[in-house]
Amino acid sequence: MKKHTAYVSVGSNLGNRLANCQKGVENLTRAGNVWLRARSRVYETEPVGYKQQDWFINLVVKIETILDTMPLLEQIQSIQRDAGRTHDVIRFGPRVLDLDILLYDDLVLNSKRLVLPHPRMHKRRFVLRPICDIDPNIIHPVFNLKMQSLLNRLEETGQRMIEFKCLDF
């Protein structure tokens, strides 16, 4: 069975944010078809887009999986629903759990349900900094640039991040 490498962002800004993220990662690997290979540091991050909400907890995980893209997406969406996430009323608004596939091998995909690499990852400090914790030399398959280069290109304004010290993750 072919194994694929994927990077998934994990975030929450409702309830016990850290516990929501922890449970999301645990549930991702629980089915036995996804294995955790690395995890970034955990960050508290300023909301992007819709500002009238609490800050998020964000991190990125590197996984290995035997799932193709659509079954992986379905598994992720099921985990989000089980965590209590409902249809997003406000774009970029509050959420109990947000799991996004950022990269899947070096696949470039543009379907109705899934775009890979994630279409806004190169604009998001809360994605690029954690992915650089894991490996700053990952190449973005569309821009053909290292993740560290994409992070370095971001403007300093907005998207504030603070490392979230947690001993139990």
C-alpha angles and dihedrals in degrees: 000000000000116000121212131202118226137171119218127190117220124199145159138173102172128081117339095358097188093047090048090054093045092051091046091056092044092051091048091060098035098086093065096239097089126055126195110234102169142354131205125226115278119253137193105222139192114245117258121215103000105049102182095088141079122280118268134238107227138180139150128232129201111218138182116215143173089210122105118231100271097047088047090051091049091050091050093048090050091052090051092050091048088052089057101262113151132182108311108249093184119045108241087003132142118311136178091216132003120186118177129179104230101176134005111192103303092310121148109202132168111183132145092258103035138026119193131228090033104266097230102033093103089059098048122088089189087063102036099047094052093044088051088054086063099039125339091191097066108126119230103232095219103038094033090221131126116256089241090057091051090049091049090054095059118105115249094232119096127356093083116191134190123189107248109221110219126160098190105058 
